[in-house]
Amino acid sequence: MKQKILFVVTSHAEKGNTGEKTGYYLSEVAHPWKVLTEAGYEIDFVSPKGGNPPVDGFDLNDPINKEFWENEYYHNKISNSLKPEEVKASDYVAIHYAGGHGAMWDLPNDEAIAKIAADIYEQNGVVAAVCHGPAGLVNIKLSNGKYLIDGKKLNGFTNEEETIVGLTNVVPFLLEDELKKRGGVFEKSEPWKVHVVSDQRLVTGQNPQSATEVGEAIKAALK
């Protein structure tokens, strides 16, 4: 039996009331998927609503995105993502929150997925997130009542990057600010530079450019 890793993707399809579509960012699933499946792990997918989640950043000129999207087995899995109540935390050695702006709306308040993540972490598993994925980390509490990210080094999509994409006033909160409020020790690089932080089985990446390295860091943390 292969060890399993749970990928979390958003079910939220719209950027506020702008009418612009969003969802999970394809490369933030595909790039870690490639690293981790090549390392021998099986990937499952969960989303707040289950079923077929909306996709953003749909770029099939990226060969890894194309490989993932055209992989019949995994395409079928992500198109039929699990509902949180169908997931047993004890089946997984790690959980990875993919980004995409949709994550900002539904992942922070999803208590069921937060509980799964806390359980995986407390059974010595790895918790990871990239870009806007760390939105799913802000309200995860451990059994000692503390926030998972409290006192840990981490990163995510920065205030500067949100300004550059022009969505500062659209997103429900600024991710960098919220992670700091929860006690996270936020580190960042210049916009769009690869930046991954690994601290006490918490792995985070700043932006889509960091997705492959997040996969590598999850693999390293699981060793």
TIROVEX-967141 format. One line per 10 residues: number of its first residue (from 1); for each residue z, x, y of N, C-alpha, C, CB. Coordinates in Angstrom, 1 decimal. Glycine has a CB too. Layout:
NUM	Z X Y Z X Y Z X Y Z X Y | ...
This chain:
1	0.0 0.8 -1.2 0.0 0.0 0.0 0.0 0.9 1.3 1.2 -0.9 0.0 | -0.9 0.6 2.1 -1.0 1.3 3.4 0.2 0.8 4.3 -2.3 1.1 4.2 | 0.8 1.7 5.1 1.7 1.3 6.1 1.0 0.5 7.2 2.5 2.5 6.7 | 1.7 -0.4 7.8 1.0 -1.3 8.7 1.5 -1.2 10.2 1.2 -2.8 8.3 | 0.6 -1.3 11.1 0.9 -1.3 12.5 0.4 -2.6 13.1 0.3 -0.1 13.3 | 1.3 -3.2 14.0 0.9 -4.5 14.6 0.4 -4.3 16.0 2.2 -5.4 14.6 | -0.8 -4.8 16.3 -1.3 -4.7 17.7 -1.1 -6.1 18.3 -2.9 -4.3 17.7 | -0.6 -6.0 19.6 -0.4 -7.3 20.4 -1.5 -7.4 21.4 1.0 -7.2 21.0 | -2.2 -8.6 21.4 -3.2 -8.8 22.4 -2.9 -10.1 23.2 -4.6 -8.9 21.8 | -3.3 -10.2 24.4 -3.0 -11.4 25.2 -3.9 -12.6 24.8 -3.3 -11.1 26.7
11	-3.4 -13.8 25.1 -4.1 -15.0 24.9 -4.6 -15.6 26.2 -3.2 -16.1 24.2 | -4.3 -14.8 27.3 -4.5 -15.4 28.7 -5.9 -14.9 29.2 -3.4 -14.9 29.6 | -6.7 -15.9 29.6 -8.1 -15.7 29.9 -8.5 -15.6 31.4 -8.9 -16.7 29.2 | -7.6 -15.8 32.3 -8.0 -15.9 33.7 -7.1 -15.1 34.6 -8.1 -17.3 34.1 | -7.7 -14.4 35.6 -6.9 -13.6 36.6 -6.4 -14.6 37.6 -7.8 -12.5 37.2 | -5.2 -15.1 37.5 -4.6 -16.0 38.4 -5.5 -17.2 38.6 -4.3 -15.3 39.8 | -5.7 -17.5 39.9 -6.6 -18.7 40.2 -7.9 -18.2 40.8 -5.9 -19.7 41.1 | -8.3 -17.0 40.5 -9.5 -16.4 41.1 -10.8 -16.9 40.4 -9.5 -14.8 41.0 | -10.6 -17.5 39.2 -11.8 -17.9 38.5 -12.4 -16.8 37.7 -12.8 -18.5 39.4 | -11.9 -15.5 37.9 -12.4 -14.4 37.1 -11.8 -14.3 35.7 -12.1 -13.1 37.9
21	-12.6 -14.1 34.8 -12.2 -14.0 33.4 -11.4 -12.7 33.1 -13.4 -14.2 32.4 | -10.5 -12.7 32.1 -9.9 -11.5 31.7 -9.5 -11.8 30.2 -8.6 -11.2 32.5 | -8.6 -10.9 29.7 -8.3 -11.0 28.3 -7.7 -9.6 27.9 -9.5 -11.4 27.3 | -7.8 -9.3 26.6 -7.4 -7.9 26.2 -8.5 -7.0 26.5 -6.9 -7.9 24.7 | -8.2 -5.7 26.8 -9.2 -4.8 27.1 -9.7 -4.1 25.8 -8.7 -3.7 28.2 | -11.0 -4.2 25.5 -11.5 -3.9 24.2 -11.2 -2.4 23.8 -13.0 -4.0 24.2 | -11.4 -1.5 24.8 -11.2 -0.1 24.4 -9.7 0.2 24.1 -11.7 0.8 25.5 | -8.8 -0.6 24.7 -7.4 -0.3 24.4 -6.9 -0.8 23.1 -6.5 -1.0 25.5 | -7.8 -1.6 22.4 -7.6 -1.9 21.0 -8.4 -0.9 20.1 -8.1 -3.4 20.7 | -9.7 -0.8 20.5 -10.6 0.0 19.6 -10.2 1.5 19.5 -12.0 -0.1 20.2
31	-9.9 2.1 20.6 -9.6 3.5 20.6 -8.4 3.9 19.7 -9.4 4.1 22.0 | -7.2 3.2 20.0 -6.1 3.5 19.1 -6.3 3.1 17.6 -4.8 2.8 19.6 | -7.1 2.0 17.5 -7.5 1.5 16.1 -8.2 2.6 15.4 -8.4 0.2 16.2 | -9.1 3.3 16.0 -9.9 4.3 15.3 -9.0 5.5 14.9 -11.0 4.9 16.3 | -8.1 5.9 15.8 -7.2 7.0 15.5 -6.3 6.6 14.3 -6.3 7.4 16.7 | -5.7 5.4 14.4 -4.7 5.0 13.4 -5.3 4.6 12.0 -3.9 3.9 14.0 | -6.4 4.0 12.0 -7.1 3.6 10.7 -7.5 4.9 10.0 -8.2 2.6 10.9 | -8.1 5.8 10.8 -8.5 7.1 10.2 -7.3 7.9 9.7 -9.2 8.0 11.3 | -6.1 7.6 10.2 -4.9 8.3 9.7 -4.3 7.5 8.5 -3.8 8.4 10.8 | -5.0 6.4 8.1 -4.6 5.7 6.9 -3.7 4.5 7.1 -3.8 6.6 6.1
41	-3.6 4.0 8.4 -2.8 2.8 8.6 -3.6 1.6 8.6 -2.0 3.0 10.0 | -3.0 0.5 8.2 -3.7 -0.8 8.3 -3.2 -1.5 9.6 -3.3 -1.7 7.1 | -4.1 -2.2 10.3 -3.8 -2.8 11.6 -3.8 -4.3 11.4 -4.7 -2.4 12.7 | -2.8 -5.0 11.9 -2.8 -6.5 12.1 -2.7 -6.8 13.5 -1.6 -7.1 11.3 | -3.1 -8.0 13.9 -3.2 -8.4 15.3 -2.3 -9.7 15.5 -4.6 -8.7 15.8 | -1.6 -9.7 16.6 -0.8 -10.9 16.9 -1.1 -11.2 18.4 0.7 -10.8 16.7 | -1.2 -12.5 18.8 -1.3 -12.9 20.2 -0.4 -14.1 20.4 -2.8 -13.3 20.5 | 0.0 -14.4 21.6 1.0 -15.5 21.8 0.5 -16.8 21.2 1.2 -15.7 23.3 | -0.8 -17.1 21.3 -1.3 -18.4 20.8 -1.9 -18.3 19.4 -2.3 -19.0 21.8 | -2.1 -17.1 18.9 -2.8 -16.9 17.7 -4.3 -17.2 17.9 -2.2 -17.7 16.6
51	-5.1 -17.1 16.8 -6.5 -17.4 16.8 -7.3 -16.4 17.6 -6.7 -18.8 17.5 | -8.4 -16.8 18.2 -9.4 -15.9 18.8 -9.0 -15.6 20.2 -10.8 -16.5 18.7 | -8.5 -14.4 20.5 -8.1 -14.0 21.9 -9.3 -13.7 22.8 -7.1 -12.9 21.9 | -9.1 -13.9 24.1 -10.2 -13.6 25.0 -10.3 -12.0 25.2 -10.0 -14.2 26.4 | -11.5 -11.6 25.4 -11.8 -10.1 25.5 -12.3 -9.8 26.8 -12.7 -9.6 24.3 | -11.9 -8.6 27.3 -12.4 -8.1 28.6 -12.8 -6.6 28.4 -11.2 -8.2 29.8 | -13.5 -6.1 29.4 -13.9 -4.7 29.2 -14.9 -4.5 28.1 -12.7 -3.7 29.0 | -15.8 -5.5 27.9 -16.6 -5.6 26.8 -17.8 -4.7 26.9 -17.1 -7.1 26.5 | -17.6 -3.4 26.5 -18.6 -2.4 26.7 -19.0 -1.8 25.4 -18.1 -1.3 27.7 | -20.1 -2.2 24.8 -20.5 -1.7 23.5 -21.4 -0.5 23.6 -21.3 -2.8 22.8
61	-21.5 0.0 24.9 -22.1 1.4 25.0 -21.1 2.4 24.7 -22.6 1.6 26.5 | -19.9 2.1 24.6 -18.8 3.0 24.1 -18.9 2.9 22.6 -17.4 2.5 24.7 | -19.2 4.0 21.9 -19.5 4.0 20.5 -18.3 3.5 19.7 -19.9 5.3 20.0 | -17.0 3.8 20.2 -15.8 3.4 19.4 -15.6 1.9 19.5 -14.6 4.2 19.9 | -15.9 1.4 20.7 -15.8 -0.1 20.9 -16.8 -0.8 20.0 -16.1 -0.5 22.4 | -18.0 -0.2 19.9 -19.1 -0.8 19.1 -18.7 -0.7 17.6 -20.4 0.0 19.3 | -18.2 0.4 17.2 -17.7 0.5 15.8 -16.7 -0.5 15.4 -17.2 2.0 15.5 | -15.7 -0.7 16.3 -14.7 -1.7 16.1 -15.3 -3.1 16.0 -13.6 -1.6 17.2 | -16.1 -3.4 17.0 -16.6 -4.8 17.2 -17.5 -5.2 16.0 -17.3 -4.9 18.5 | -18.2 -4.2 15.5 -19.1 -4.4 14.4 -18.5 -4.2 13.0 -20.4 -3.6 14.5
71	-17.2 -3.9 13.0 -16.5 -3.8 11.7 -16.1 -5.2 11.2 -15.3 -2.8 11.8 | -16.8 -5.7 10.2 -16.7 -7.1 9.9 -15.2 -7.5 9.5 -17.5 -7.4 8.7 | -14.6 -6.6 8.8 -13.2 -6.8 8.3 -12.3 -6.9 9.6 -12.7 -5.7 7.4 | -12.3 -6.0 10.5 -11.4 -6.0 11.6 -11.8 -7.0 12.7 -11.3 -4.6 12.3 | -13.1 -7.2 12.8 -13.6 -8.3 13.8 -13.0 -9.6 13.3 -15.2 -8.3 13.8 | -13.0 -9.9 12.0 -12.5 -11.1 11.5 -11.0 -11.2 11.7 -12.8 -11.2 10.0 | -10.3 -10.1 11.6 -8.8 -10.0 11.8 -8.5 -10.3 13.2 -8.3 -8.7 11.4 | -9.1 -9.7 14.2 -8.7 -9.9 15.6 -9.2 -11.3 16.1 -9.3 -8.8 16.5 | -10.3 -11.8 15.5 -10.8 -13.2 15.9 -9.8 -14.3 15.3 -12.2 -13.4 15.4 | -9.0 -13.9 14.3 -8.1 -14.8 13.7 -6.7 -14.2 13.9 -8.4 -15.1 12.3
81	-6.3 -13.8 15.1 -5.0 -13.1 15.3 -3.9 -14.0 14.8 -4.8 -12.7 16.7 | -2.8 -13.4 14.4 -1.6 -14.1 13.9 -0.9 -14.8 15.0 -0.7 -13.2 13.1 | -0.2 -15.8 14.7 0.8 -16.4 15.7 2.1 -15.6 15.4 1.0 -17.9 15.5 | 3.0 -15.5 16.5 4.2 -14.7 16.3 5.1 -15.2 15.1 5.0 -14.9 17.6 | 5.1 -16.5 14.9 5.9 -17.0 13.8 5.4 -16.6 12.4 6.1 -18.5 13.9 | 4.1 -16.1 12.3 3.6 -15.7 11.1 3.8 -14.2 10.8 2.1 -15.9 11.1 | 4.5 -13.5 11.7 4.7 -12.1 11.6 6.2 -11.8 11.1 4.5 -11.4 12.9 | 6.2 -10.9 10.2 7.5 -10.4 9.7 7.7 -8.9 10.2 7.7 -10.5 8.1 | 8.7 -8.7 11.1 8.8 -7.4 11.7 9.0 -6.3 10.6 10.0 -7.4 12.6 | 9.7 -6.6 9.5 10.0 -5.6 8.5 8.7 -5.1 7.8 10.9 -6.2 7.4
91	7.6 -5.7 8.0 6.3 -5.2 7.4 5.7 -4.1 8.2 5.3 -6.4 7.3 | 6.2 -3.8 9.4 5.5 -2.8 10.3 6.3 -1.6 10.6 5.1 -3.6 11.5 | 5.6 -0.5 10.8 6.2 0.8 11.2 6.1 1.0 12.7 5.6 2.0 10.4 | 5.2 0.2 13.3 5.0 0.4 14.8 4.3 -0.9 15.3 4.1 1.6 15.1 | 4.5 -1.0 16.7 3.8 -2.1 17.4 3.2 -1.6 18.6 4.8 -3.3 17.7 | 2.0 -2.0 18.9 1.2 -1.5 20.1 0.7 -2.6 20.9 0.0 -0.6 19.6 | 1.1 -2.6 22.2 0.6 -3.7 23.1 -0.6 -3.2 23.9 1.8 -4.0 24.1 | -1.8 -3.8 23.6 -3.0 -3.5 24.3 -2.9 -4.1 25.7 -4.3 -3.9 23.6 | -3.6 -3.5 26.7 -3.6 -4.1 28.0 -4.8 -5.0 28.2 -3.7 -2.9 29.0 | -5.3 -5.0 29.4 -6.2 -6.0 30.0 -5.3 -6.9 30.9 -6.8 -6.9 28.8
101	-5.8 -7.3 32.0 -5.0 -8.0 33.0 -4.3 -9.2 32.4 -5.9 -8.4 34.2 | -4.9 -9.9 31.4 -4.3 -11.1 30.9 -2.8 -10.8 30.4 -5.1 -11.6 29.7 | -2.6 -9.6 30.0 -1.2 -9.3 29.5 -0.1 -9.5 30.5 -1.2 -7.8 29.1 | -0.5 -9.5 31.8 0.5 -9.6 32.9 1.0 -11.0 32.9 -0.1 -9.2 34.2 | 0.2 -12.0 32.4 0.7 -13.4 32.5 1.4 -13.9 31.3 -0.6 -14.3 32.7 | 1.0 -13.6 30.1 1.7 -14.2 29.0 2.6 -13.3 28.2 0.7 -14.7 28.1 | 2.4 -12.0 28.2 3.2 -11.1 27.3 4.7 -10.9 27.8 2.6 -9.8 27.2 | 4.9 -10.8 29.1 6.3 -10.6 29.6 7.3 -11.6 29.1 6.4 -10.5 31.1 | 6.9 -12.9 29.0 7.8 -14.0 28.7 7.7 -14.5 27.3 7.6 -15.1 29.7 | 7.0 -13.7 26.5 6.8 -14.1 25.1 8.0 -13.6 24.3 5.5 -13.7 24.4
111	9.0 -14.5 24.1 10.3 -14.1 23.5 10.1 -13.7 22.0 11.4 -15.1 23.7 | 9.2 -14.5 21.4 9.0 -14.2 19.9 8.4 -12.9 19.7 8.1 -15.3 19.3 | 7.4 -12.5 20.5 6.9 -11.1 20.3 7.8 -10.0 20.7 5.5 -11.0 21.1 | 8.6 -10.3 21.8 9.6 -9.4 22.2 10.7 -9.1 21.1 10.3 -9.9 23.5 | 11.0 -10.1 20.4 12.0 -10.0 19.3 11.4 -9.2 18.1 12.4 -11.5 18.8 | 10.1 -9.4 17.8 9.4 -8.7 16.8 9.5 -7.2 17.2 8.0 -9.1 16.6 | 9.1 -6.9 18.4 9.1 -5.5 18.9 10.5 -4.9 18.8 8.6 -5.4 20.4 | 11.5 -5.6 19.3 12.9 -5.1 19.2 13.3 -4.8 17.8 13.9 -6.1 19.8 | 12.9 -5.7 16.8 13.3 -5.5 15.4 12.6 -4.3 14.8 12.9 -6.8 14.6 | 11.3 -4.1 15.2 10.5 -3.0 14.7 11.2 -1.7 15.2 9.0 -3.0 15.1
121	11.6 -1.7 16.5 12.2 -0.5 17.1 13.5 -0.2 16.4 12.4 -0.7 18.6 | 14.3 -1.2 16.2 15.6 -1.0 15.6 15.6 -0.7 14.1 16.5 -2.3 15.8 | 14.4 -0.8 13.5 14.3 -0.3 12.1 13.6 1.0 12.1 13.5 -1.4 11.2 | 13.8 1.8 13.2 13.3 3.1 13.4 11.7 3.2 13.6 13.7 4.0 12.3 | 11.1 2.1 14.0 9.7 2.0 14.2 9.4 2.5 15.6 9.1 0.7 14.0 | 8.1 2.6 15.9 7.6 3.0 17.2 7.1 1.8 18.0 6.4 4.1 17.0 | 7.4 1.8 19.3 6.9 0.8 20.2 5.9 1.4 21.2 8.0 0.0 20.9 | 4.7 0.9 21.3 3.7 1.6 22.2 3.0 0.5 23.1 2.7 2.3 21.4 | 2.5 1.0 24.2 1.7 0.1 25.1 0.8 0.9 26.0 2.7 -0.8 25.9 | -0.3 0.3 26.4 -1.2 1.1 27.3 -1.7 0.2 28.4 -2.4 1.6 26.5
131	-1.8 0.8 29.6 -2.4 0.2 30.8 -1.5 -1.0 31.3 -3.8 -0.3 30.5 | -2.0 -2.3 31.1 -1.2 -3.4 31.4 -0.3 -3.9 30.3 -2.0 -4.6 31.9 | -0.5 -3.3 29.1 0.3 -3.6 27.9 1.8 -3.5 28.1 -0.2 -2.7 26.8 | 2.2 -2.5 28.9 3.7 -2.4 29.1 4.3 -3.6 29.8 4.0 -1.2 30.0 | 3.5 -4.5 30.3 4.0 -5.8 30.8 4.8 -6.5 29.7 2.9 -6.7 31.3 | 4.4 -6.3 28.4 5.1 -6.9 27.3 6.4 -6.2 27.0 4.2 -6.8 26.1 | 6.6 -5.1 27.6 7.9 -4.3 27.3 9.0 -4.7 28.3 7.7 -2.8 27.5 | 8.7 -5.4 29.4 9.7 -5.5 30.5 10.9 -6.3 30.1 9.1 -6.1 31.7 | 10.8 -7.3 29.2 11.9 -8.1 28.9 12.4 -7.9 27.5 11.5 -9.6 29.1 | 12.0 -6.8 26.8 12.5 -6.6 25.4 13.9 -6.1 25.5 11.6 -5.6 24.7
141	14.8 -6.8 24.9 16.2 -6.4 24.8 16.6 -6.0 23.4 17.2 -7.5 25.3 | 17.4 -5.0 23.3 17.9 -4.6 22.0 19.2 -5.3 21.6 18.1 -3.0 21.9 | 19.6 -5.1 20.4 20.8 -5.9 19.9 22.1 -5.5 20.7 21.0 -5.7 18.4 | 22.0 -4.4 21.4 23.2 -4.0 22.2 23.2 -4.6 23.6 23.3 -2.4 22.3 | 22.1 -5.4 23.8 22.0 -6.1 25.1 21.3 -5.4 26.2 23.4 -6.4 25.6 | 20.9 -4.1 25.9 20.2 -3.3 26.9 18.7 -3.5 26.8 20.6 -1.8 26.7 | 18.0 -3.3 27.9 16.6 -3.3 27.8 16.1 -2.1 27.1 16.0 -3.3 29.3 | 15.1 -2.3 26.2 14.5 -1.3 25.4 14.1 -0.1 26.3 13.3 -1.8 24.7 | 13.5 -0.4 27.5 12.9 0.7 28.3 14.0 1.4 29.2 11.8 0.2 29.1 | 15.2 0.9 29.2 16.2 1.4 30.1 16.5 2.9 29.8 17.5 0.6 30.0
151	16.3 3.7 30.8 16.6 5.1 30.6 15.6 6.0 29.9 17.9 5.3 29.9 | 14.4 5.3 29.6 13.4 6.1 28.9 12.2 6.4 29.8 12.9 5.3 27.6 | 11.6 7.5 29.6 10.4 7.9 30.3 9.2 7.1 29.8 10.1 9.4 30.2 | 8.5 6.6 30.8 7.3 5.7 30.4 6.3 5.7 31.5 7.8 4.3 30.1 | 5.2 5.1 31.3 4.2 4.8 32.3 3.4 3.5 32.0 3.3 6.0 32.5 | 2.4 3.3 32.9 1.6 2.1 32.7 0.7 2.1 33.9 2.5 0.8 32.6 | -0.1 1.0 34.1 -1.0 0.9 35.2 -0.2 1.0 36.5 -1.8 -0.5 35.1 | -0.6 1.9 37.4 0.2 2.2 38.6 -0.2 1.2 39.7 -0.1 3.6 39.0 | 0.7 1.2 40.7 0.5 0.4 41.9 -0.8 0.9 42.6 1.6 0.6 42.9 | -1.1 2.2 42.6 -2.3 2.7 43.2 -3.6 2.1 42.5 -2.4 4.2 43.2
161	-3.5 2.1 41.1 -4.7 1.7 40.4 -4.9 0.2 40.6 -4.4 1.9 38.9 | -3.8 -0.6 40.7 -3.9 -2.0 41.0 -4.5 -2.3 42.3 -2.5 -2.7 40.9 | -4.2 -1.4 43.3 -4.8 -1.5 44.7 -6.3 -1.2 44.6 -4.1 -0.5 45.6 | -6.7 -0.2 43.8 -8.1 0.2 43.7 -8.9 -1.0 43.1 -8.2 1.4 42.9 | -8.4 -1.7 42.1 -9.1 -2.8 41.5 -9.0 -4.1 42.3 -8.7 -3.0 40.1 | -8.2 -4.0 43.4 -8.1 -5.2 44.3 -7.4 -6.4 43.8 -9.5 -5.6 44.7 | -6.4 -6.1 42.9 -5.7 -7.3 42.3 -4.2 -7.3 42.6 -5.9 -7.3 40.8 | -3.8 -6.5 43.6 -2.4 -6.4 43.9 -1.8 -7.8 44.3 -2.2 -5.5 45.1 | -2.5 -8.6 44.9 -2.0 -9.9 45.3 -2.4 -11.0 44.3 -2.5 -10.3 46.7 | -3.0 -10.7 43.2 -3.4 -11.7 42.2 -2.4 -11.6 41.0 -4.8 -11.4 41.7
171	-2.1 -10.4 40.6 -1.2 -10.3 39.4 0.2 -10.9 39.8 -1.0 -8.8 39.0 | 0.9 -11.4 38.8 2.2 -12.1 39.1 3.3 -11.1 39.5 2.7 -12.8 37.8 | 3.1 -9.8 39.2 4.1 -8.8 39.7 3.4 -7.4 39.6 5.4 -8.8 38.9 | 3.9 -6.4 40.2 3.3 -5.1 40.1 4.0 -4.4 38.9 3.5 -4.2 41.4 | 3.3 -4.0 37.9 3.8 -3.4 36.7 4.7 -2.2 36.9 2.7 -3.1 35.7 | 4.3 -1.3 37.7 5.1 -0.1 38.0 6.5 -0.5 38.5 4.4 0.8 39.0 | 6.5 -1.4 39.5 7.8 -1.8 40.1 8.7 -2.4 39.1 7.5 -2.7 41.3 | 8.1 -3.3 38.3 8.9 -4.1 37.3 9.5 -3.1 36.2 8.0 -5.2 36.6 | 8.7 -2.2 35.8 9.2 -1.2 34.8 10.4 -0.4 35.3 8.1 -0.3 34.3 | 10.3 -0.1 36.6 11.4 0.7 37.3 12.6 -0.2 37.4 10.9 1.2 38.7
181	12.4 -1.5 37.7 13.6 -2.4 37.8 14.4 -2.5 36.6 13.1 -3.8 38.3 | 13.7 -2.4 35.4 14.3 -2.5 34.1 14.9 -1.2 33.7 13.3 -3.0 33.1 | 14.9 -0.2 34.5 15.5 1.1 34.2 14.6 2.1 33.6 16.6 0.9 33.3 | 13.3 1.8 33.6 12.3 2.8 33.1 12.2 3.9 34.0 11.0 2.1 32.8 | 12.0 5.1 33.5 11.8 6.4 34.3 10.3 6.5 34.4 12.5 7.6 33.7 | 9.7 6.0 35.4 8.2 5.9 35.5 7.6 7.2 35.9 7.9 4.8 36.5 | 6.6 7.6 35.1 5.8 8.8 35.4 4.4 8.4 35.7 6.0 9.9 34.3 | 3.7 9.2 36.6 2.3 8.8 36.8 1.5 10.0 37.2 2.2 7.7 37.8 | 0.2 9.9 36.9 -0.8 10.8 37.4 -1.7 10.2 38.4 -1.7 11.4 36.2 | -2.7 10.9 38.9 -3.7 10.4 39.7 -4.4 9.2 39.0 -4.8 11.4 40.1
191	-4.9 8.2 39.8 -5.6 7.1 39.2 -6.7 7.6 38.2 -6.3 6.2 40.3 | -6.8 6.9 37.1 -7.8 7.0 36.0 -7.7 8.3 35.3 -9.2 6.9 36.6 | -6.7 9.1 35.5 -6.4 10.3 34.7 -5.7 9.9 33.4 -5.6 11.4 35.5 | -6.0 10.6 32.3 -5.3 10.4 31.1 -3.8 10.8 31.2 -6.0 11.2 29.9 | -2.9 9.9 30.9 -1.5 10.2 31.0 -0.7 9.4 30.0 -0.9 9.9 32.5 | -0.1 10.1 29.0 0.6 9.5 28.0 2.0 10.0 27.9 -0.1 9.6 26.6 | 3.0 9.2 27.8 4.4 9.6 27.7 5.0 9.2 26.4 5.2 9.0 28.9 | 5.7 10.0 25.7 6.4 9.7 24.5 7.8 10.0 24.6 5.7 10.4 23.2 | 8.7 9.1 24.5 10.2 9.3 24.6 11.0 8.4 23.7 10.6 9.1 26.1 | 11.7 9.0 22.8 12.6 8.2 21.9 11.8 7.0 21.2 13.8 7.7 22.6
201	10.7 7.3 20.6 9.9 6.3 19.8 9.3 5.3 20.7 10.8 5.7 18.8 | 9.2 5.5 22.0 8.5 4.7 23.0 7.3 5.5 23.5 9.4 4.2 24.2 | 6.1 4.9 23.2 4.8 5.6 23.6 4.1 4.7 24.7 3.9 5.9 22.4 | 3.8 5.3 25.8 3.0 4.5 26.8 1.9 5.3 27.4 4.0 4.0 27.9 | 0.8 4.6 27.8 -0.3 5.2 28.4 -0.6 4.5 29.7 -1.5 5.2 27.5 | -1.1 5.3 30.7 -1.3 4.8 32.1 -2.4 3.8 32.3 -1.4 5.9 33.0 | -3.5 4.0 31.6 -4.8 3.3 31.9 -5.7 3.3 30.7 -5.5 3.9 33.2 | -6.9 2.6 30.8 -7.8 2.6 29.7 -8.2 4.0 29.2 -9.1 1.8 30.0 | -8.3 4.9 30.1 -8.7 6.3 29.8 -7.7 6.9 28.8 -8.8 7.1 31.1 | -6.5 6.4 28.8 -5.4 7.0 28.0 -5.3 6.4 26.5 -4.1 6.8 28.6
211	-6.2 5.5 26.2 -6.1 4.7 25.0 -6.1 5.6 23.7 -7.1 3.7 24.9 | -7.1 6.5 23.7 -7.2 7.4 22.5 -5.9 8.2 22.3 -8.4 8.3 22.5 | -5.4 8.8 23.4 -4.2 9.6 23.3 -3.0 8.8 23.0 -4.0 10.3 24.7 | -3.0 7.5 23.3 -1.8 6.7 22.9 -1.9 6.6 21.4 -1.9 5.3 23.6 | -3.1 6.4 20.8 -3.2 6.4 19.4 -2.7 7.6 18.7 -4.6 6.1 19.0 | -3.1 8.8 19.3 -2.6 10.1 18.8 -1.1 10.2 18.9 -3.3 11.2 19.6 | -0.5 9.7 20.0 0.9 9.8 20.2 1.7 8.9 19.3 1.3 9.5 21.7 | 1.1 7.7 18.9 1.8 6.8 17.9 1.8 7.6 16.6 1.0 5.5 17.8 | 0.6 8.1 16.2 0.5 8.9 15.0 1.5 10.0 14.9 -0.9 9.5 14.8 | 1.7 10.7 16.0 2.7 11.9 16.0 4.1 11.3 15.9 2.5 12.7 17.3
221	4.4 10.2 16.6 5.8 9.7 16.6 6.1 9.2 15.2 5.9 8.5 17.7 | 5.1 8.7 14.5 5.4 8.2 13.1 5.6 9.3 12.1 4.2 7.3 12.7 | 5.2 10.5 12.5 5.5 11.6 11.6 6.9 12.0 11.7 4.6 12.9 12.0
